[in-house]
């Protein structure tokens, strides 16, 4: 009986370690017009990540294509490579029509990553894109810079979503 109790306790501990600290995923915007979202966005801030290491002047351009998917073109100036321009093309798609702000994007098929629009200005002048695990975060804008007051409001909003603004880096924009 004692061995059975110890066995059950051990497995419960292994499978539930940290169960109480699991954070629910961030919420996404209620609706999004992908046609309005299309176009070029400037990266204002991001969480550090390996695929943008050494990048400044980052932009992302989205275009809806005939099959309903979204063409994604990310560009950056590689400060670690003498300022050369780097470009990568990918595709995004809506995962669930009931929640069009949750997309999946691929730059290396068949591998997809989450792309969730968690904040969006009414006029589509800025957006915040996150990942359900909160490992990735981007603040994007239609212009290369945001006013300080607006940026502070956005930073407060991401805190409410469970993100840490102290992790953000702010790449130079031309």
C-alpha positions in Angstrom: 0.0 0.0 0.0 2.8 2.4 0.9 4.7 1.6 -2.3 1.5 2.2 -4.3 1.1 5.6 -2.6 4.7 6.6 -3.3 4.4 5.5 -6.9 1.2 7.6 -7.5 2.8 10.5 -5.7 5.9 10.4 -7.7 4.0 10.3 -11.1 1.7 13.1 -9.9 4.7 15.2 -9.0 6.4 14.6 -12.3 3.4 15.4 -14.4 2.1 18.3 -12.4 5.4 20.0 -11.6 4.5 23.7 -12.0 0.9 23.1 -12.8 -0.2 25.9 -10.6 2.1 28.4 -12.3 0.9 27.8 -15.9 -0.2 31.0 -17.4 -3.1 31.2 -19.8 -2.2 32.3 -23.3 -2.4 36.0 -24.2 -5.7 37.2 -25.7 -5.9 38.2 -29.3 -7.8 41.1 -30.9 -11.5 40.4 -31.5 -11.4 41.0 -35.2 -8.9 41.9 -37.8 -9.3 42.9 -41.4 -6.4 41.2 -43.1 -6.7 43.5 -46.1 -6.1 46.5 -43.9 -3.4 44.7 -42.0 -1.6 44.1 -45.3 1.3 46.4 -46.3 4.6 47.3 -44.7 5.2 47.4 -41.0 8.3 48.7 -39.2 9.7 46.8 -36.2 9.7 49.2 -33.3 10.7 46.6 -30.7 11.1 42.8 -30.2 12.2 40.2 -27.8 15.7 39.0 -28.7 15.6 36.0 -31.0 18.2 34.0 -33.0 16.7 34.7 -36.4 16.9 38.5 -36.1 20.3 38.6 -34.4 22.4 41.5 -35.8 19.4 43.1 -37.5 18.4 46.8 -37.6 16.0 48.6 -39.9 13.6 45.6 -39.8 10.4 45.7 -41.8 7.7 43.1 -42.5 5.5 43.3 -45.6 2.3 41.3 -45.8 0.2 40.7 -49.0 -2.8 38.5 -49.4 -2.4 36.2 -52.4 -4.9 34.4 -54.6 -5.1 31.2 -52.5 -6.1 33.2 -49.4 -2.7 32.8 -47.7 -0.5 35.8 -46.8 2.9 36.4 -48.4 5.3 37.6 -45.8 8.6 39.4 -46.7 10.9 40.3 -43.8 13.8 42.6 -44.4 16.6 43.9 -42.3 19.9 45.7 -42.4 22.6 43.3 -41.1 24.8 45.4 -38.9 26.8 42.3 -38.2 27.6 42.0 -42.0 28.5 45.5 -43.0 25.0 46.8 -43.4 23.9 44.4 -46.2 20.2 43.8 -46.7 18.8 40.4 -45.7 15.4 39.2 -46.9 13.4 36.1 -46.1 10.1 35.2 -47.7 7.4 33.1 -46.0 3.7 32.4 -45.9 1.1 32.9 -43.3 -2.4 31.5 -42.9 -5.3 31.9 -40.5 -5.6 28.8 -38.3 -9.2 29.3 -37.2 -11.7 31.4 -39.1 -13.4 32.1 -35.7 -10.2 33.8 -34.6 -8.5 35.4 -37.6 -6.0 37.2 -35.4 -4.3 33.8 -34.8 -2.1 33.0 -37.7 0.6 30.5 -38.4 3.6 31.5 -40.4 6.3 29.5 -42.1 9.6 30.5 -43.6 10.9 26.9 -43.8 8.0 24.6 -44.8 6.8 22.4 -43.2 7.6 24.2 -39.9 5.1 26.7 -38.8 5.2 29.2 -35.9 2.4 31.0 -34.1 1.7 34.7 -35.0 -0.9 36.1 -32.8 -2.1 39.7 -33.1 -2.6 40.6 -29.5 -3.0 44.4 -29.7 -4.0 46.5 -32.7 -4.8 50.2 -33.1 -8.2 51.0 -34.4 -6.6 52.8 -37.4 -4.1 50.0 -38.0 -1.2 52.3 -37.3 0.4 50.0 -34.8 0.2 46.3 -33.7 1.6 44.0 -31.2 2.3 40.4 -32.2 3.0 37.7 -29.7 3.4 33.9 -29.3 1.1 31.9 -27.0 4.2 30.8 -24.9 5.3 34.5 -24.6 8.7 33.5 -26.0 8.4 36.0 -28.9 7.0 39.5 -29.1 7.1 42.3 -31.6 5.8 45.9 -31.6 5.1 47.0 -35.1 4.1 50.3 -36.6 3.3 51.8 -40.0 5.9 54.5 -39.5 9.5 53.9 -38.4 9.0 55.5 -35.0 6.3 55.8 -32.4 5.7 58.8 -30.1 7.0 58.2 -26.6 3.5 58.6 -24.9 2.0 56.0 -27.3 4.9 53.6 -26.8 4.4 53.8 -23.0 0.7 53.0 -23.4 1.6 50.0 -25.5 4.2 48.8 -23.0 1.5 48.9 -20.3 -0.8 46.9 -22.4 1.7 44.2 -23.0 2.3 43.9 -19.2 -1.4 43.3 -18.9 -1.0 40.5 -21.5 1.8 38.9 -19.3 4.8 40.1 -21.3 7.9 41.7 -19.7 8.8 45.0 -21.5 12.3 44.9 -19.9 13.2 42.1 -22.3 12.5 44.3 -25.4 15.2 45.5 -27.6 14.7 48.5 -29.9 16.4 48.1 -33.3 17.5 51.3 -35.1 15.2 52.4 -37.9 16.3 54.7 -40.7 
